[in-house]
Amino acid sequence: MATLNIRNIPDDLYERLRRYAREGNCSVSEVVVSALERELERLEWPERLARHPPTELGIDAATLIAEERRRRDLELGGPDRPSTPA
């Protein structure tokens, strides 16, 4: 496993790292590695997404959303709720 030394960490940042480590009952190193992993995953997301072929649903997203909203409104008694005979 590699070792990484970081210099010139601002005091307030280091204190925040220590706080998260204390709260998580782990080491500062574990907090930093976890944060680096999350950030790299976030940065690499567009690249990973671009490698996947597009999914064709046969219908556009706006139509799917509109249909789901209508279903939800019916369940919740919204404006599209069918009227019941009096």
C-alpha positions in Angstrom: 0.0 0.0 0.0 1.3 3.5 -0.9 1.9 6.3 1.6 0.9 9.8 0.9 2.2 12.8 2.8 0.3 16.0 2.6 1.9 19.3 3.6 0.4 22.7 4.4 -3.1 21.5 5.4 -5.0 24.6 6.8 -5.5 24.2 10.5 -9.3 24.5 10.2 -9.4 21.8 7.6 -7.3 19.5 9.8 -9.6 20.1 12.7 -12.6 19.2 10.6 -10.9 16.0 9.6 -10.1 15.2 13.2 -13.7 15.9 14.2 -15.1 13.5 11.6 -12.6 10.9 12.6 -13.6 11.2 16.3 -17.3 11.1 15.4 -16.8 8.1 13.2 -14.5 6.3 15.7 -11.7 6.0 13.1 -8.4 7.6 12.1 -7.8 10.8 10.3 -6.2 8.7 7.6 -9.3 6.7 7.1 -11.4 9.8 6.8 -9.1 11.3 4.2 -9.0 8.0 2.2 -12.8 7.8 2.3 -13.1 11.5 1.2 -10.6 11.0 -1.6 -12.4 7.9 -2.9 -15.8 9.7 -2.9 -14.4 12.7 -4.7 -12.7 10.6 -7.3 -15.9 8.6 -7.9 -17.8 11.9 -8.3 -15.1 13.2 -10.8 -15.1 10.0 -12.7 -18.9 9.6 -13.0 -19.2 11.4 -16.4 -16.5 9.2 -17.8 -18.1 6.0 -16.6 -21.5 7.2 -17.8 -20.2 7.9 -21.2 -18.9 4.3 -21.6 -22.5 2.9 -21.2 -24.7 2.6 -24.2 -27.8 4.8 -24.2 -31.0 3.1 -23.0 -33.9 3.5 -25.4 -37.2 3.4 -23.5 -39.4 3.9 -26.6 -41.0 6.9 -25.0 -39.5 10.3 -24.0 -38.8 11.1 -20.4 -41.2 14.0 -20.2 -44.1 11.7 -21.2 -43.1 9.2 -18.5 -42.9 11.9 -15.9 -46.3 13.3 -16.9 -47.9 9.8 -16.7 -46.3 9.2 -13.3 -47.6 12.6 -12.0 -51.1 11.8 -13.2 -51.0 8.4 -11.4 -49.7 10.1 -8.2 -52.4 12.7 -8.4 -55.1 10.0 -8.7 -53.7 8.2 -5.7 -53.6 11.4 -3.7 -57.0 12.7 -4.8 -55.5 15.5 -7.0 -57.2 17.5 -9.8 -57.3 14.5 -12.2 -59.2 12.4 -9.7 -62.3 10.8 -11.2 -65.5 12.2 -9.8 -67.6 9.9 -7.7 -71.4 9.9 -8.1 -73.2 11.8 -5.3 
